[in-house]
Amino acid sequence: MKIHIIGGSGSGKTTISQRLADKYNLPLLELDEIYWNDGNYNIKRPKYERNRLLNSFLKNDRWIIEGVYYKWLDDSFNDSDYIF
C-alpha cells in the first residue's frame, strides 16, 4: 500500500499519517524532513538532494508520504495507490 496525505497547514496530515503508519506498519516520510535543511525551516535543501532522498524512499514497496509540495511530487503522486 502506498499512500500520500496532502492538506493545508494544521489540517491533521501528520496525525493521520502517523496513525496509519502505526496501524499498518508502514514506513512514513514527512516531506518537511527532507525539503528543509536538517530541520531548519528557513533553509531549503538543494533540489538534487531532496530528489535523491525522495526517490530513495519511493523504492520501498509500501509507504506513507505526508506533505504537499506540488511542483516537486509528480513521482510520488504517480506511484501512490491512494492520495488523501
Backbone as CSV, one residue per row, in Angstrom:
resi,resn,N_x,N_y,N_z,CA_x,CA_y,CA_z,C_x,C_y,C_z
1,MET,0.846,-1.169,0.000,0.000,0.000,0.000,0.898,1.239,0.000
2,LYS,0.600,2.179,-0.874,1.336,3.444,-0.977,0.330,4.586,-0.873
3,ILE,0.511,5.398,0.162,-0.451,6.452,0.469,0.264,7.788,0.543
4,HIS,-0.325,8.797,-0.081,0.189,10.161,0.049,-0.911,11.010,0.679
5,ILE,-0.582,11.656,1.793,-1.529,12.501,2.522,-1.178,13.961,2.249
6,ILE,-2.148,14.719,1.732,-1.919,16.138,1.462,-2.948,16.971,2.222
7,GLY,-2.680,18.248,2.352,-3.607,19.158,3.019,-2.871,20.383,3.514
8,GLY,-3.620,21.380,3.885,-3.046,22.630,4.359,-2.400,22.490,5.731
9,SER,-1.686,23.519,6.127,-1.054,23.551,7.448,-2.113,23.406,8.533
10,GLY,-1.832,22.549,9.493,-2.741,22.361,10.613,-3.963,21.510,10.314
11,SER,-4.005,20.867,9.147,-5.190,20.090,8.763,-5.193,18.668,9.320
12,GLY,-4.098,18.247,9.946,-4.040,16.909,10.531,-3.274,15.887,9.722
13,LYS,-2.539,16.333,8.705,-1.771,15.407,7.866,-0.832,14.528,8.688
14,THR,-0.080,15.147,9.568,0.913,14.415,10.354,0.241,13.423,11.290
15,THR,-0.822,13.836,11.948,-1.535,12.956,12.877,-2.113,11.750,12.153
16,ILE,-2.807,11.984,11.058,-3.410,10.886,10.294,-2.334,9.966,9.732
17,SER,-1.273,10.546,9.193,-0.189,9.747,8.619,0.452,8.853,9.665
18,GLN,0.712,9.403,10.844,1.338,8.617,11.912,0.426,7.488,12.373
19,ARG,-0.858,7.765,12.484,-1.808,6.715,12.900,-1.879,5.593,11.872
20,LEU,-1.930,5.948,10.590,-1.952,4.922,9.542,-0.646,4.137,9.503
21,ALA,0.468,4.826,9.647,1.773,4.157,9.646,1.859,3.159,10.798
22,ASP,1.386,3.558,11.970,1.401,2.663,13.130,0.461,1.475,12.931
23,LYS,-0.740,1.751,12.446,-1.742,0.692,12.286,-1.321,-0.354,11.255
24,TYR,-0.758,0.095,10.135,-0.420,-0.815,9.043,1.074,-1.107,8.937
25,ASN,1.841,-0.638,9.926,3.285,-0.869,9.957,3.957,-0.432,8.648
26,LEU,3.674,0.799,8.255,4.221,1.356,7.020,5.305,2.372,7.340
27,PRO,6.367,2.416,6.539,7.350,3.483,6.719,6.721,4.827,6.368
28,LEU,7.061,5.841,7.147,6.478,7.173,6.981,7.560,8.178,6.638
29,LEU,7.299,8.965,5.612,8.182,10.066,5.247,7.409,11.366,5.379
30,GLU,7.870,12.228,6.264,7.318,13.577,6.376,8.167,14.471,5.484
31,LEU,7.570,15.021,4.441,8.334,15.760,3.438,9.093,16.950,4.001
32,ASP,8.575,17.571,5.042,9.312,18.686,5.642,10.710,18.256,6.073
33,GLU,10.853,16.989,6.468,12.147,16.499,6.949,13.200,16.441,5.842
34,ILE,12.770,16.279,4.601,13.763,16.256,3.522,13.749,17.533,2.684
35,TYR,12.685,18.299,2.755,12.618,19.543,1.987,13.492,20.620,2.612
36,TRP,13.459,20.677,3.944,14.220,21.700,4.665,15.530,21.118,5.167
37,ASN,16.526,21.954,5.272,17.868,21.529,5.649,17.956,21.229,7.143
38,ASP,18.032,19.941,7.479,18.243,19.481,8.854,17.322,20.146,9.865
39,GLY,16.038,20.236,9.543,15.068,20.783,10.477,15.052,22.298,10.563
40,ASN,15.920,22.966,9.823,15.934,24.430,9.797,14.938,24.872,8.731
41,TYR,13.797,25.381,9.162,12.726,25.718,8.225,12.939,27.050,7.521
42,ASN,14.149,27.561,7.551,14.491,28.777,6.812,15.403,28.490,5.631
43,ILE,15.975,27.280,5.584,16.940,26.945,4.539,16.494,25.668,3.833
44,LYS,16.214,25.778,2.532,15.825,24.604,1.751,17.055,23.747,1.467
45,ARG,16.840,22.434,1.440,17.880,21.518,0.984,18.054,21.727,-0.518
46,PRO,19.228,21.506,-1.054,19.398,21.600,-2.510,18.448,20.631,-3.226
47,LYS,17.947,21.053,-4.369,16.961,20.263,-5.112,17.462,18.851,-5.418
48,TYR,18.719,18.719,-5.826,19.246,17.394,-6.162,19.224,16.475,-4.937
49,GLU,19.472,17.028,-3.754,19.469,16.224,-2.536,18.045,15.829,-2.140
50,ARG,17.104,16.769,-2.253,15.696,16.443,-1.977,15.220,15.331,-2.903
51,ASN,15.543,15.455,-4.182,15.126,14.442,-5.154,15.744,13.084,-4.840
52,ARG,17.005,13.074,-4.467,17.688,11.822,-4.139,17.014,11.148,-2.942
53,LEU,16.732,11.923,-1.904,16.095,11.368,-0.706,14.681,10.864,-0.996
54,LEU,13.909,11.636,-1.753,12.553,11.214,-2.099,12.581,9.956,-2.959
55,ASN,13.397,9.941,-3.993,13.443,8.783,-4.889,13.927,7.529,-4.175
56,SER,14.816,7.682,-3.230,15.265,6.547,-2.428,14.104,5.974,-1.615
57,PHE,13.295,6.832,-1.018,12.148,6.383,-0.228,11.097,5.720,-1.117
58,LEU,10.894,6.242,-2.318,9.883,5.693,-3.230,10.199,4.263,-3.661
59,LYS,11.426,3.816,-3.491,11.801,2.446,-3.860,11.192,1.404,-2.935
60,ASN,10.722,1.831,-1.761,10.050,0.900,-0.853,8.770,0.382,-1.494
61,ASP,8.390,-0.843,-1.157,7.166,-1.441,-1.697,5.905,-0.862,-1.070
62,ARG,6.047,-0.332,0.146,4.903,0.184,0.894,5.373,1.438,1.602
63,TRP,4.497,2.455,1.665,4.886,3.679,2.358,3.711,4.619,2.543
64,ILE,3.962,5.601,3.419,3.091,6.765,3.544,3.988,7.985,3.419
65,ILE,3.571,8.914,2.583,4.257,10.198,2.462,3.274,11.267,2.910
66,GLU,3.757,12.154,3.751,2.922,13.225,4.291,3.521,14.563,3.897
67,GLY,2.712,15.400,3.276,3.160,16.737,2.918,2.712,17.110,1.521
68,VAL,2.856,18.387,1.231,2.375,18.869,-0.057,3.320,19.936,-0.599
69,TYR,4.071,19.526,-1.590,4.945,20.425,-2.352,4.673,20.077,-3.816
70,TYR,3.576,20.599,-4.358,3.030,20.115,-5.627,4.024,20.033,-6.775
71,LYS,4.797,21.055,-7.008,5.683,21.071,-8.176,6.760,20.000,-8.096
72,TRP,6.960,19.445,-6.927,8.063,18.528,-6.696,7.617,17.076,-6.623
73,LEU,6.314,16.803,-6.609,5.843,15.485,-6.198,5.230,14.621,-7.287
74,ASP,5.478,14.902,-8.527,4.885,14.086,-9.586,5.170,12.600,-9.392
75,ASP,6.417,12.249,-9.054,6.770,10.834,-8.905,6.003,10.168,-7.772
76,SER,5.889,10.843,-6.631,5.174,10.204,-5.519,3.677,10.130,-5.800
77,PHE,3.113,11.142,-6.450,1.696,11.072,-6.809,1.455,9.934,-7.803
78,ASN,2.322,9.783,-8.779,2.169,8.722,-9.774,2.309,7.335,-9.162
79,ASP,3.166,7.185,-8.154,3.393,5.888,-7.516,2.357,5.553,-6.446
80,SER,1.576,6.519,-6.008,0.630,6.311,-4.905,-0.543,5.438,-5.325
81,ASP,-0.957,4.576,-4.410,-2.210,3.843,-4.586,-3.389,4.711,-4.161
82,TYR,-3.155,5.549,-3.142,-4.192,6.430,-2.602,-3.605,7.801,-2.316
83,ILE,-4.365,8.838,-2.622,-3.998,10.210,-2.257,-5.188,10.787,-1.494
84,PHE,-4.926,11.215,-0.273,-5.976,11.802,0.568,-5.606,13.218,0.907
